[in-house]
Amino acid sequence: MAEEQGRKRLGRGLAALMGDVSADAGFSDRDRERARGLKRVPIAFLRPNPRNPRRTFAEADLEDLANSIRERGVFQPILVRPVAGETEAYEIIAGERRWRASQRAGLHEVPILVREVDDREALEIAIIENVQRADLNALEEGGGYQQLMNEFAYSQSELAQVIGKSRSHVANTMRLLKLPERVKEHLAEGRLTAGHARALLTAPDPEALAETIVAKGLTVRDAEALAQKPLGDAVKAAAKAQPKDPDTLALERRLADGLGLTVSLAHRATGAGEVRIRYASLEQLDEICRRLEQG
């Protein structure tokens, strides 16, 4: 009971910490930085956390962020902890992407916020920060949850409470780790969404259905319908599924090239339809909004 209560308090404390990290929009005033416990250090003093659940850093995303940093600087501090036994050395808890992009931008110093935390708290904070910013793909998120449960004996309910998600979300995300490797490859590289992957969990042959979804650009609803069919029927239905026409695919590529993001078009015979734009970070969402507002 005492341990469970401690984890509840920890969850609230982490939420407060992450709120503190993201609240201020600018750090040009060094006096204000010092008053908030922030400081600037040479970028070489920082090192990545080998246990960071985030493994994928898209080149286009890093370059976009580097361009933004060149123009406006680093708006959010990088959350770090001291490296034991070393002076002026810090391990990144949250903000590795900002650190990588700052190097590309040619910065010599970056703002940091130092916290004394143990391995468990560092991993919790890294997962919470990335989940709140939607920076993890579903496999990285599930892998982070699995790591916390394996190393620190969390139950799914306790973990859900700490990260602010439902227990079913935690369970369903971790189930994606059981998919075949080829399916996980499609998911990690963005060819399948988490919705597609969840549908594949119940499919009689998830790998074959995944290849069909990718090849024909099927929607999540299509994938869910096919996953409920017996294997033979699913194969027949998948074969009959209509792929996107060349004009639609060409327009998707044109929009994707213009935005630098993944774009999906769903066009109906009535002339109506929808456009979906996938973004991997809040910076990309800001850029989409800016372009729409400017027309």
C-alpha positions in Angstrom: 0.0 0.0 0.0 2.8 2.4 0.9 4.6 1.7 -2.3 1.4 2.3 -4.4 0.7 5.6 -2.6 4.3 6.6 -3.3 3.8 6.0 -7.0 0.6 8.0 -7.0 2.6 10.9 -5.5 5.4 10.4 -8.0 3.0 10.6 -10.9 1.6 13.9 -9.6 5.2 15.2 -9.1 6.2 14.2 -12.6 3.2 15.9 -14.1 4.1 19.1 -12.2 7.7 18.8 -13.3 6.8 18.5 -17.0 4.4 21.4 -16.7 7.2 23.5 -15.3 9.5 22.5 -18.1 7.1 23.5 -20.9 5.4 26.5 -19.4 7.8 29.3 -20.4 8.1 30.1 -24.1 11.5 31.9 -24.1 14.8 32.0 -22.3 16.8 34.9 -23.6 16.9 36.6 -20.2 19.8 34.9 -18.3 18.7 36.4 -15.0 15.3 34.9 -15.4 16.9 31.6 -16.3 19.0 31.5 -13.1 15.9 32.5 -11.0 14.1 29.4 -12.4 17.0 27.1 -11.8 18.1 27.2 -15.4 21.6 27.7 -16.8 23.4 27.5 -20.1 26.2 25.1 -20.6 28.4 24.1 -23.6 26.5 21.6 -25.8 29.5 19.2 -25.5 28.7 18.8 -21.7 25.5 16.9 -22.6 25.2 13.2 -23.6 22.2 11.1 -24.7 20.5 8.7 -22.4 21.1 5.1 -23.6 17.8 4.1 -22.0 15.7 6.7 -23.8 12.6 5.0 -25.2 12.8 7.2 -28.3 15.0 5.5 -30.9 13.9 7.2 -34.2 14.9 10.8 -35.1 13.7 11.6 -38.6 16.2 13.5 -40.7 13.6 16.0 -42.0 12.2 16.7 -38.5 15.7 17.4 -37.2 16.5 19.7 -40.1 13.2 21.6 -39.6 13.9 22.0 -35.9 17.5 23.0 -36.6 16.3 25.8 -38.9 13.9 27.0 -36.3 16.6 27.0 -33.7 18.9 29.0 -35.9 16.2 31.7 -36.2 14.8 31.8 -32.7 17.0 29.7 -30.4 16.0 26.9 -28.1 12.7 27.8 -26.4 12.5 24.9 -24.0 15.3 23.9 -21.7 16.8 20.4 -22.0 16.0 18.4 -18.8 19.2 16.7 -17.5 20.7 14.9 -14.5 24.3 15.0 -13.4 26.5 12.1 -14.5 27.8 10.4 -11.3 31.6 10.8 -10.7 32.1 13.4 -13.4 32.1 17.2 -13.3 30.3 19.3 -15.9 28.7 16.3 -17.5 25.0 15.8 -17.8 22.8 13.0 -19.1 19.7 14.0 -21.1 16.4 13.0 -19.5 14.1 14.8 -21.9 15.0 16.9 -25.0 17.4 14.8 -26.9 15.9 15.9 -30.2 16.5 19.6 -29.3 20.1 18.7 -28.4 20.7 17.0 -31.7 19.0 19.8 -33.7 21.0 22.4 -31.7 24.2 20.7 -32.8 23.1 20.9 -36.4 22.2 24.6 -35.9 25.8 25.3 -34.8 24.9 26.3 -31.2 27.7 26.3 -28.6 25.5 26.5 -25.6 22.0 25.3 -24.7 19.7 26.0 -21.7 19.3 23.1 -19.3 17.3 22.3 -16.2 19.1 20.0 -13.8 17.2 17.5 -11.7 18.6 14.9 -9.3 16.6 11.7 -10.2 17.3 8.0 -10.2 17.1 5.6 -13.2 13.4 4.9 -12.6 12.3 8.5 -12.4 14.5 9.4 -15.4 12.8 6.7 -17.5 9.4 7.8 -16.3 10.0 11.4 -17.2 11.4 10.5 -20.6 8.3 8.5 -21.4 5.8 11.1 -20.1 7.5 13.9 -21.9 7.5 12.1 -25.2 4.0 10.7 -24.9 2.6 14.2 -24.0 4.3 15.6 -27.1 3.3 12.6 -29.3 7.0 12.1 -30.2 7.1 8.3 -29.7 5.8 5.9 -32.3 3.6 3.2 -30.9 6.4 0.7 -30.7 8.7 3.0 -28.8 5.9 3.8 -26.5 5.1 0.2 -25.9 8.8 -0.6 -25.4 9.1 2.1 -22.8 6.2 0.7 -20.9 7.6 -2.8 -21.1 11.0 -1.5 -19.8 9.4 0.2 -16.8 7.5 -3.0 -15.9 10.4 -5.3 -16.4 13.0 -3.2 -14.5 10.8 -1.6 -11.7 8.0 -4.1 -11.3 5.1 -1.9 -12.2 1.7 -3.3 -12.9 -0.2 -2.0 -15.9 -2.6 -0.1 -13.6 0.2 1.5 -11.7 2.0 2.5 -14.9 -1.2 3.9 -16.4 -1.7 6.1 -13.3 1.8 7.5 -13.4 1.8 8.4 -17.1 -1.8 9.6 -17.2 -3.2 7.0 -19.6 -5.9 4.3 -19.3 -4.9 0.8 -18.4 -6.4 -0.4 -21.6 -4.2 2.0 -23.6 -1.1 0.7 -21.9 -2.1 -2.9 -22.5 -3.1 -2.4 -26.1 0.1 -0.5 -26.9 2.3 -3.2 -25.3 0.4 -5.8 -27.3 1.8 -4.2 -30.5 5.2 -5.5 -29.5 4.0 -9.1 -30.3 3.3 -8.3 -34.0 5.6 -9.9 -36.6 8.8 -8.1 -37.3 7.8 -7.1 -40.8 4.6 -5.5 -39.5 6.5 -3.6 -36.8 8.9 -2.4 -39.5 6.0 -0.9 -41.4 4.6 0.7 -38.2 8.0 2.2 -37.2 8.5 3.7 -40.6 5.0 5.2 -40.8 3.6 3.0 -43.5 1.1 1.7 -41.0 -0.6 3.7 -38.2 -1.2 2.5 -34.6 -4.9 2.0 -35.6 -3.9 -0.3 -38.4 -1.5 -2.2 -36.1 -4.2 -2.7 -33.5 -6.5 -4.2 -36.1 -3.8 -6.6 -37.2 -3.6 -8.0 -33.7 -6.7 -10.0 -34.3 -6.0 -10.9 -38.0 -5.4 -14.6 -38.9 -2.3 -13.6 -40.9 -1.2 -10.1 -39.8 1.9 -10.0 -42.0 0.0 -10.7 -45.2 -2.8 -8.2 -44.3 -0.2 -5.6 -43.5 1.4 -5.9 -46.9 -2.0 -5.5 -48.5 -2.8 -2.4 -46.4 0.5 -0.8 -47.4 0.2 -1.7 -51.1 -3.4 -0.5 -51.5 -3.4 2.3 -49.0 -6.3 0.8 -47.1 -8.0 2.7 -44.2 -8.1 1.6 -40.6 -11.8 0.8 -41.1 -10.9 -1.4 -44.0 -8.2 -3.2 -42.0 -10.6 -3.8 -39.1 -13.2 -5.3 -41.4 -10.6 -7.6 -43.1 -9.1 -8.7 -39.8 -12.4 -10.1 -38.6 -12.8 -12.4 -41.6 -11.5 -16.0 -41.7 -8.1 -16.3 -43.4 -9.4 -17.5 -46.8 -12.2 -14.8 -46.9 -9.7 -12.1 -45.8 -7.4 -12.9 -48.7 -10.2 -12.8 -51.2 -11.6 -9.5 -49.8 -8.1 -8.0 -49.7 -7.6 -8.9 -53.4 -10.9 -7.1 -54.3 -10.0 -4.0 -52.3 -9.7 -1.1 -54.6 -6.2 0.5 -54.6 -5.9 4.3 -54.8 -6.0 5.6 -58.4 -2.7 7.0 -59.9 -4.1 10.6 -59.8 -4.8 10.4 -56.1 -1.4 8.9 -55.4 0.2 11.6 -57.5 -1.6 14.4 -55.6 -0.7 12.8 -52.2 3.0 12.9 -53.3 2.7 16.5 -54.5 1.2 17.6 -51.1 3.7 15.5 -49.2 6.6 17.1 -51.1 5.2 20.6 -50.5 4.7 20.1 -46.8 7.5 17.7 -46.0 5.0 15.5 -44.2 3.0 12.4 -44.9 -0.4 13.2 -46.5 -3.3 10.8 -47.2 -6.3 11.5 -49.4 -9.6 9.7 -49.1 -11.7 10.6 -52.2 -15.2 9.4 -52.6 -17.3 9.0 -55.8 -19.7 11.8 -54.5 -16.8 14.2 -54.8 -16.4 14.6 -51.1 -13.5 13.3 -49.1 -10.9 14.1 -46.5 -7.2 15.0 -46.3 -5.1 13.7 -43.4 -1.7 15.2 -42.6 0.5 13.3 -40.1 2.8 15.3 -37.9 5.4 13.9 -35.5 5.9 16.9 -33.2 4.4 20.1 -32.0 6.9 22.1 -34.1 5.5 20.4 -37.2 1.9 21.2 -36.1 2.9 24.8 -35.6 4.4 24.9 -39.1 1.1 23.5 -40.6 -1.0 26.1 -38.7 1.4 28.9 -39.9 1.1 27.9 -43.5 -2.7 27.6 -43.3 -3.0 31.0 -41.7 -0.8 32.6 -44.3 -2.7 31.0 -47.1 
